[in-house]
Amino acid sequence: MRLNRLAKVAVAAAAVVVAATACGGGGSSQLGGGATSAPPVAEGASFPEGTTMAKLAQAGTLRLGTKFDQPLFGLKGLDGNPQGFDVEIAKIVAAKLGIPADKITYTETPSAVREEVIEQDRVDMVVATYTINDKRKERISFAGPYYVAGQDLMVAADNSAITGPDTLRAANAKVCSVTGSTPSEKIKEYVDPANIVLFDVYSKCADALRTGQVQAVTTDNVILTGLVENSNGAFKLVNNKFTEEPYGIGIKKGDVAFCQFIDQTLKEAEADGTYAAAWNNTLSKVSPDVPPLPAAGACT
Amino acid sequence: MGVLIEQFPLYVSGFLGTLRLCVFAAIGSLVLGTVIAACRVSPVPPLRALGSAWVTVFRNTPLAVVLFAVAFGLPELGVNGSYFWFGVAGLTFYTSAFVCEAVRSGINSVPPGQAEAARAVGLTFTQSLSLVILPQAFRTVVPPLGSVIIAMIKNSAIAGAFGIGGDLFAVGSTLTSAQGYAAAATLFGVLLGYLVLTIPAGIGLARLEKKLAVAR
């Protein structure tokens, strides 16, 4: 009898494991595209032999690194696929390579691992609110930028003392940001280290602002706008950008041809309206006007 | 490995941040854990129930949940304070449950004749516990208490993610994501920092164990 019961438990456990594996699917997923737009896929695209474009077009799939937890840019929904402006930009590039949106494989790339996944060839490109800077260029190359964000502050709706980064010290304000982010480094110029509070995600900062543990939250304006939007009027954006954060597309270091291809693709996407369509599907919720495509940086 | 030399001052500040957190949490959890253990063996039923409840709650709750409850639950109730002290409190509550159980096992290892003799010469419960039983109990619990404290030092990395920042592990994420250093080398530096805390702690405890050992 005892053995019998054990066997039943084992079978039940195995069933649970199988079910979990079937649903989970791990960090990568290759399910159908999201509900958002699909740029027209290029038919019979051909590229010079030996280039990354030829390799990808041949393979028929694109391995994309993006964020799974960034509202408006790359946020994984219930269908298992991330959605947002970053994903749309990647779809535009994929389409130009003759790869439809449902052939994109998504890999989650939080800020800390973006260079690693490119260097280790686990993704073909990273589109993940990835600010172009010189330190990062030592390890990878950037195509783009495809958007220029800027660091800003978010405060409680009734706060009139904080009007910009220079007023933080006078207000003796505690400022919240995310560990290891560029904004968390930049804000050190304006606030004493003891007044900087760091969490792993921005949603915790928003909670700390709501309960009065901190007086301001700082990061790129578009991310803050998303948080303001979700706060039911409890927060407001200071609207005083004090940095320029050009978001680029991370690719293997020294792949000049692929970089030029992506820059050209972005330029064409702006001209034929697919860039605007990508914006209207995602970021227009918080910022209705489609910005002009920023000038591309040098490909090295 | 250049990151270790270039960013040495940042590593040192992270090390000191972790050290500060651990010193306060270690003192707090040793004191609190002993008090709870005393409650659990006391002759007063409500105190025993309180001790059991404390251990049940904090030993069976994941540390991240305890820290979350302290850092986000207390402000919700109108208690505002610095995240450093919230972190110390969360780490102390969690670790005290394990300290309590280690101390209680030590108390149970003291032969009952000792407690009976203490009572026979007229000592009160508090006196017999603090003068006769606990001094003997602490000798046997040095090894398990050492493991609990070393585990606490490593657990402090989780506390760092709850608004404290500036601890060793947070320094690691700052260097890899904001400044673009290679993860393996950076985290090796973080590992070294934790080893500088845990290995001497282990050696110190082994010495203490030898020093306190008595022939029975």
Interface residues (C-beta under 8 A of the other chain):
Chain A: P110 S111 A112 V113 R114 E115 E116 N133 K135 R136 E138 R139 C176 T179 G180 S181 T182 S184 E185 P193 I196 V197 L198 F199 D200 K204 D207 A208 T211 G212 Q213
Chain B: F72 P75 E76 N80 Y83 A161 F162 G163 I164 G165 G166 A170 S173 T174 L175 T176 S177 A178 Q179 G180 A182 A183
